[in-house]
Amino acid sequence: MKTYGEQLEQLENKGLMRKLQVGKPGMLEFSSNDYLGLAHHPLLKEASIKAIEQYGSSVASSRLMSGNLQLHEDLEKRLAKLTGMEAALLFGSGFLTNIGLLNSTASRDDLIFSDRLNHASLVDGAGLSRARVARYKHCDVDHLEYLLSHLECRGHRYIVTDSLFSMDGDIAPLRLLDELSKNFDCDLIVDEAHAIGIFGDGGGICREYGVKPLAIVGTLSKALGSYGGFVSCNRDMKKFLVNRARTFIYSTGLPPAAPAAALAAIDIIESQPDSGKKLLSNASDFRCLLKSSIFSTEPSESQIVPIHVGDNLKALELADRLKAKGISTVAVRPPTVPDGTARVRLSLTLNHSRDDLQYTADVLNFTGSEI
């Protein structure tokens, strides 16, 4: 077995070394998931401060002990309404949500059909459930239908997918997946982490498409400008998760500032239902500005815009060149993305002005000829 030092050297040589960096002021930030620019909104700050003054900085217990606040209950009701579901349950993070949901819902006799590019939390949650996992080609409903037709199990079957994929910015064919789940007697589980707040008047792509899955997973840490995760589902499933989801049962409840900020964010989103549409329009315009570049942004159809490079070292070089021009980005490399598909991922937010987007496009168009 190689030593840690040898493994680190190997990562460095392949251009796969990751390092923590402190953000620099004055940079155009394109790696943040603060899509609606709410993380620094004065109403969210005010709500967080009031919650800390009233409840303290931590609930200091799991919610099944003494850590359950009315703030948690109020936020769950608002999230259920926002996503068009009966109920919702808060978790410590989006990652913990998916692990807790899949690990408690699926079991050894079950079969999970998982999109090949699903988020790592869905992959890990499916693995921990000990269910059999069949991975279908990315957004390929024909391949999924073939697997559904040919793979049997003694227990139940689930189709699990992201709605908006975080590395390419493309959208799952949710209407077709919903149809397949009904035709083959499966349950559909959808992770809406990057779509909540943006699509469906804030409720996500399932709400926009009129799809009602078994469960919707969301996060408070992106468009809602706070921290934490949640499942929207029916009332019985919520009760089941309260009793069976280990990442809920054995975790301290969200600190008061987090649900308070998220409640304020939902107020803002509901009062400004076109904010998500504005962001998507800006992203569409930005992709058009990049059409003259040698870089591909396909298959993006959202606020997430990948700049495909392919080679790990070239992706790092592009990120460095952008930083030299005051544009903060991160080179995304395997294992986050498949081998040979390294890219610089740009997350557009409402904090970016039209001038910011034009400048960034101009830099990318010029730099593309030099990489």
C-alpha positions as CSV (number, residue, x, y, z in Angstrom):
1,M,0.0,0.0,0.0
2,K,1.3,3.4,-1.0
3,T,2.0,5.9,1.8
4,Y,0.0,9.1,2.1
5,G,2.9,11.0,0.7
6,E,3.1,8.8,-2.3
7,Q,-0.6,9.0,-3.0
8,L,-0.4,12.8,-2.7
9,E,2.5,13.0,-5.1
10,Q,0.5,10.9,-7.6
11,L,-2.5,13.3,-7.3
12,E,-0.2,16.2,-7.9
13,N,1.3,14.7,-11.0
14,K,-2.1,14.0,-12.4
15,G,-3.3,17.5,-11.8
16,L,-5.8,16.2,-9.2
17,M,-4.5,17.8,-6.0
18,R,-7.2,19.8,-4.1
19,K,-6.2,22.7,-1.8
20,L,-8.2,25.0,0.5
21,Q,-8.1,28.6,-0.5
22,V,-9.3,31.7,1.2
23,G,-11.4,34.0,-1.0
24,K,-9.8,37.3,-2.0
25,P,-11.9,40.5,-1.8
26,G,-12.6,42.3,-5.0
27,M,-12.8,39.2,-7.2
28,L,-15.7,38.3,-9.4
29,E,-16.9,35.2,-7.6
30,F,-18.2,32.4,-9.9
31,S,-17.9,29.4,-7.6
32,S,-20.6,30.4,-5.2
33,N,-24.0,28.7,-5.1
34,D,-25.6,31.8,-3.7
35,Y,-27.8,31.9,-6.8
36,L,-30.2,34.7,-5.8
37,G,-27.7,36.7,-3.8
38,L,-29.5,36.2,-0.6
39,A,-26.7,35.1,1.7
40,H,-25.8,38.7,2.5
41,H,-29.3,40.1,2.2
42,P,-30.1,42.4,5.2
43,L,-33.4,40.6,5.9
44,L,-31.7,37.3,6.3
45,K,-29.0,38.8,8.5
46,E,-31.7,40.5,10.7
47,A,-33.7,37.3,11.0
48,S,-30.5,35.3,12.0
49,I,-29.5,37.8,14.6
50,K,-33.0,37.9,16.2
51,A,-33.0,34.1,16.3
52,I,-29.6,34.0,18.0
53,E,-30.7,36.6,20.5
54,Q,-33.9,34.6,21.3
55,Y,-32.6,31.0,21.1
56,G,-28.8,31.2,21.3
57,S,-26.2,30.0,18.9
58,S,-27.1,26.3,19.0
59,V,-30.0,24.0,20.0
60,A,-27.4,21.7,21.6
61,S,-29.4,18.6,21.1
62,S,-31.1,16.4,18.5
63,R,-34.6,17.5,17.7
64,L,-35.9,14.3,19.3
65,M,-34.4,15.3,22.6
66,S,-34.6,19.0,23.4
67,G,-33.5,20.6,20.2
68,N,-36.8,21.1,18.4
69,L,-37.8,24.7,17.9
70,Q,-40.9,26.3,16.5
71,L,-38.6,27.8,13.9
72,H,-37.9,24.3,12.6
73,E,-41.6,23.4,12.5
74,D,-42.5,26.7,10.7
75,L,-39.8,26.3,8.1
76,E,-40.8,22.7,7.4
77,K,-44.4,23.9,6.7
78,R,-43.1,26.6,4.4
79,L,-40.8,24.2,2.5
80,A,-43.7,21.8,2.0
81,K,-45.8,24.5,0.6
82,L,-43.0,25.9,-1.6
83,T,-42.4,22.5,-3.2
84,G,-46.1,21.5,-3.4
85,M,-45.8,18.5,-1.0
86,E,-47.7,17.6,2.1
87,A,-44.8,17.8,4.6
88,A,-41.1,18.4,5.0
89,L,-38.3,17.4,7.4
90,L,-35.1,19.3,8.0
91,F,-31.6,17.7,8.1
92,G,-28.2,19.0,9.0
93,S,-27.1,19.3,5.3
94,G,-28.1,18.2,1.9
95,F,-25.5,15.4,2.0
96,L,-26.9,14.1,5.3
97,T,-30.4,14.4,3.8
98,N,-29.7,12.0,0.9
99,I,-27.8,9.6,3.1
100,G,-30.5,9.5,5.7
101,L,-33.3,9.3,3.2
102,L,-31.9,6.5,1.0
103,N,-30.4,4.5,3.9
104,S,-33.7,4.4,5.7
105,T,-36.1,4.0,2.7
106,A,-34.3,1.4,0.7
107,S,-33.0,-2.0,2.0
108,R,-31.2,-5.1,1.0
109,D,-34.0,-6.6,-1.0
110,D,-34.6,-3.4,-3.0
111,L,-33.3,-2.1,-6.3
112,I,-32.2,1.5,-7.0
113,F,-32.0,2.8,-10.5
114,S,-29.5,5.7,-10.3
115,D,-28.5,8.3,-13.0
116,R,-24.8,7.8,-13.8
117,L,-24.0,11.4,-13.0
118,N,-26.0,11.7,-9.7
119,H,-24.4,13.7,-6.9
120,A,-22.0,11.9,-4.6
121,S,-24.5,12.1,-1.7
122,L,-27.0,10.1,-3.7
123,V,-24.3,7.6,-4.7
124,D,-23.3,7.2,-1.0
125,G,-26.8,7.0,0.3
126,A,-27.7,4.3,-2.2
127,G,-24.6,2.4,-1.2
128,L,-25.3,2.6,2.5
129,S,-28.8,1.3,2.0
130,R,-27.3,-2.0,0.9
131,A,-29.9,-2.1,-1.9
132,R,-28.7,-3.3,-5.3
133,V,-27.9,-0.3,-7.5
134,A,-28.2,-0.2,-11.3
135,R,-26.7,2.9,-12.9
136,Y,-28.4,4.1,-16.1
137,K,-26.7,6.2,-18.8
138,H,-27.0,9.9,-18.0
139,C,-30.5,11.2,-18.7
140,D,-31.1,8.2,-21.0
141,V,-34.7,7.1,-20.5
142,D,-34.3,4.3,-23.2
143,H,-31.5,2.7,-21.2
144,L,-33.5,3.1,-18.0
145,E,-36.5,1.6,-19.5
146,Y,-34.4,-1.4,-20.7
147,L,-33.1,-1.9,-17.2
148,L,-36.5,-1.6,-15.7
149,S,-37.8,-4.2,-18.1
150,H,-35.0,-6.7,-17.4
151,L,-34.0,-6.3,-13.7
152,E,-36.2,-7.8,-11.0
153,C,-35.9,-7.7,-7.2
154,R,-37.7,-9.2,-4.3
155,G,-38.4,-5.9,-2.7
156,H,-39.2,-2.4,-4.0
157,R,-37.7,-0.4,-6.8
158,Y,-36.7,3.3,-6.9
159,I,-35.6,5.7,-9.6
160,V,-33.2,8.3,-8.1
161,T,-32.0,11.4,-9.9
162,D,-30.9,15.0,-9.6
163,S,-33.2,17.4,-11.2
164,L,-30.5,19.9,-12.1
165,F,-27.1,18.4,-12.4
166,S,-24.5,20.5,-10.7
167,M,-21.5,20.0,-13.0
168,D,-23.1,20.4,-16.4
169,G,-26.2,22.5,-15.6
170,D,-28.5,20.2,-17.5
171,I,-31.9,19.1,-16.5
172,A,-33.2,15.5,-16.0
173,P,-36.2,14.4,-18.2
174,L,-38.4,14.4,-15.1
175,R,-41.8,14.0,-16.9
176,L,-40.5,10.9,-18.7
177,L,-38.9,9.5,-15.5
178,D,-42.2,10.1,-13.7
179,E,-44.1,8.2,-16.4
180,L,-41.6,5.3,-16.2
181,S,-41.9,5.2,-12.4
182,K,-45.7,4.7,-12.8
183,N,-45.5,2.2,-15.6
184,F,-43.0,0.0,-13.8
185,D,-44.4,0.5,-10.2
186,C,-41.3,2.4,-8.9
187,D,-41.0,5.3,-6.6
188,L,-39.3,8.4,-7.9
189,I,-36.9,10.4,-5.7
190,V,-35.5,13.7,-7.0
191,D,-32.7,15.9,-5.6
192,E,-33.6,19.5,-6.3
193,A,-30.6,21.1,-4.5
194,H,-29.6,23.4,-7.4
195,A,-33.2,24.1,-8.6
196,I,-35.0,25.2,-5.4
197,G,-35.5,28.9,-5.5
198,I,-34.8,29.1,-9.3
199,F,-37.4,27.1,-11.1
200,G,-41.1,26.7,-10.5
201,D,-41.5,30.1,-8.7
202,G,-38.9,28.8,-6.3
203,G,-40.4,25.4,-5.7
204,G,-38.1,23.6,-8.1
205,I,-38.3,21.7,-11.4
206,C,-40.8,19.1,-10.1
207,R,-43.2,21.9,-9.3
208,E,-42.6,23.6,-12.6
209,Y,-43.3,20.3,-14.5
210,G,-46.2,19.2,-12.3
211,V,-44.3,16.0,-11.2
212,K,-45.1,14.6,-7.7
213,P,-42.3,12.1,-6.7
214,L,-42.2,10.1,-3.5
215,A,-39.6,12.6,-2.1
216,I,-38.0,15.8,-3.1
217,V,-34.6,16.6,-1.6
218,G,-33.5,20.2,-1.2
219,T,-31.0,22.4,0.5
220,L,-31.1,25.7,2.3
221,S,-27.4,26.5,1.5
222,K,-27.7,27.5,-2.2
223,A,-30.5,29.8,-3.4
224,L,-32.0,30.1,0.1
225,G,-28.8,31.7,1.4
226,S,-28.7,29.7,4.6
227,Y,-27.5,26.2,5.7
228,G,-29.1,22.7,6.0
229,G,-31.1,20.2,3.9
230,F,-34.6,18.9,3.8
231,V,-36.9,16.3,2.4
232,S,-40.4,17.2,1.1
233,C,-42.7,14.2,1.1
234,N,-46.1,13.0,2.4
235,R,-47.0,13.0,6.1
236,D,-46.5,9.3,6.6
237,M,-43.0,9.3,5.1
238,K,-42.0,12.3,7.3
239,K,-43.1,10.3,10.4
240,F,-41.1,7.3,9.1
241,L,-38.0,9.4,8.5
242,V,-38.2,10.9,12.0
243,N,-38.1,7.3,13.4
244,R,-35.7,5.7,10.9
245,A,-33.3,8.2,9.3
246,R,-30.2,7.9,11.4
247,T,-28.7,11.2,10.1
248,F,-31.8,13.0,11.5
249,I,-32.1,11.0,14.8
250,Y,-28.5,11.2,15.8
251,S,-27.7,14.8,14.7
252,T,-28.0,18.1,16.5
253,G,-30.8,20.2,15.1
254,L,-30.1,23.1,12.9
255,P,-28.8,26.1,14.8
256,P,-31.5,28.8,15.2
257,A,-29.9,31.3,12.7
258,A,-30.2,28.8,9.8
259,P,-34.0,28.2,9.8
260,A,-34.6,31.9,10.6
261,A,-32.6,33.0,7.6
262,A,-34.3,30.4,5.3
263,L,-37.7,31.6,6.4
264,A,-36.7,35.1,5.4
265,A,-35.4,33.8,2.1
266,I,-38.7,32.1,1.3
267,D,-40.5,35.4,2.1
268,I,-38.3,37.2,-0.5
269,I,-38.7,34.5,-3.1
270,E,-42.5,34.4,-2.8
271,S,-42.6,38.2,-3.1
272,Q,-40.3,38.2,-6.1
273,P,-41.3,35.1,-8.1
274,D,-39.5,36.3,-11.2
275,S,-36.1,36.4,-9.7
276,G,-35.3,32.8,-10.8
277,K,-36.5,33.6,-14.3
278,K,-34.2,36.6,-14.4
279,L,-31.2,34.5,-13.4
280,L,-32.0,31.9,-16.1
281,S,-32.3,34.7,-18.7
282,N,-28.9,36.1,-17.7
283,A,-27.4,32.6,-18.0
284,S,-28.9,32.2,-21.4
285,D,-27.5,35.5,-22.5
286,F,-24.1,34.6,-21.1
287,R,-23.9,31.3,-23.0
288,C,-24.6,33.3,-26.2
289,L,-21.7,35.6,-25.4
290,L,-19.5,32.6,-25.3
291,K,-20.5,31.1,-28.6
292,S,-17.4,32.5,-30.3
293,S,-15.2,30.8,-27.8
294,I,-13.5,27.4,-28.6
295,F,-14.9,26.2,-25.2
296,S,-18.1,24.3,-25.1
297,T,-20.8,25.1,-22.5
298,E,-23.1,22.3,-23.5
299,P,-25.4,20.8,-22.2
300,S,-26.1,23.7,-19.8
301,E,-29.6,25.0,-19.7
302,S,-29.5,26.7,-16.3
303,Q,-27.5,29.1,-14.1
304,I,-24.6,26.5,-14.0
305,V,-22.3,27.0,-17.0
306,P,-19.4,24.5,-17.5
307,I,-16.4,25.6,-19.6
308,H,-15.2,22.3,-20.9
309,V,-11.5,21.8,-21.2
310,G,-10.9,18.1,-20.9
311,D,-7.3,17.9,-19.6
312,N,-6.8,18.4,-15.9
313,L,-3.7,20.6,-16.1
314,K,-5.3,22.8,-18.8
315,A,-8.4,23.2,-16.6
316,L,-6.1,24.4,-13.8
317,E,-4.3,26.7,-16.2
318,L,-7.6,28.2,-17.3
319,A,-8.7,28.8,-13.7
320,D,-5.4,30.5,-12.9
321,R,-5.6,32.8,-16.0
322,L,-9.1,33.8,-15.0
323,K,-8.0,34.6,-11.4
324,A,-5.2,36.7,-12.8
325,K,-8.0,38.7,-14.5
326,G,-10.0,39.1,-11.3
327,I,-12.4,36.2,-12.0
328,S,-12.6,33.5,-9.2
329,T,-13.4,30.0,-10.5
330,V,-12.4,26.5,-9.6
331,A,-11.1,23.8,-12.0
332,V,-13.4,20.7,-11.5
333,R,-11.6,17.4,-12.1
334,P,-12.1,13.7,-11.5
335,P,-13.5,12.1,-9.4
336,T,-16.0,14.9,-9.3
337,V,-16.4,14.6,-13.0
338,P,-15.6,11.6,-15.3
339,D,-12.0,11.2,-16.6
340,G,-11.2,13.4,-19.5
341,T,-14.0,15.9,-18.8
342,A,-12.2,18.5,-16.6
343,R,-13.8,21.9,-16.7
344,V,-14.0,25.2,-15.1
345,R,-17.5,25.5,-13.6
346,L,-19.2,28.9,-13.5
347,S,-22.1,29.5,-11.2
348,L,-24.0,32.6,-12.2
349,T,-25.9,34.5,-9.5
350,L,-28.0,37.7,-9.3
351,N,-24.9,39.3,-7.8
352,H,-23.4,39.4,-11.3
353,S,-24.2,42.5,-13.3
354,R,-24.5,42.5,-17.1
355,D,-21.2,44.2,-17.2
356,D,-19.7,41.4,-15.1
357,L,-20.9,38.8,-17.5
358,Q,-19.8,40.6,-20.5
359,Y,-16.3,41.1,-19.1
360,T,-16.1,37.4,-18.1
361,A,-17.2,36.3,-21.5
362,D,-14.6,38.6,-23.2
363,V,-11.8,37.2,-21.0
364,L,-12.9,33.6,-21.8
365,N,-13.2,34.2,-25.5
366,F,-9.7,35.8,-25.6
367,T,-8.1,33.2,-23.3
368,G,-9.6,30.3,-25.3
369,S,-7.3,30.9,-28.2
370,E,-4.2,30.6,-25.8
371,I,-5.0,27.4,-23.8
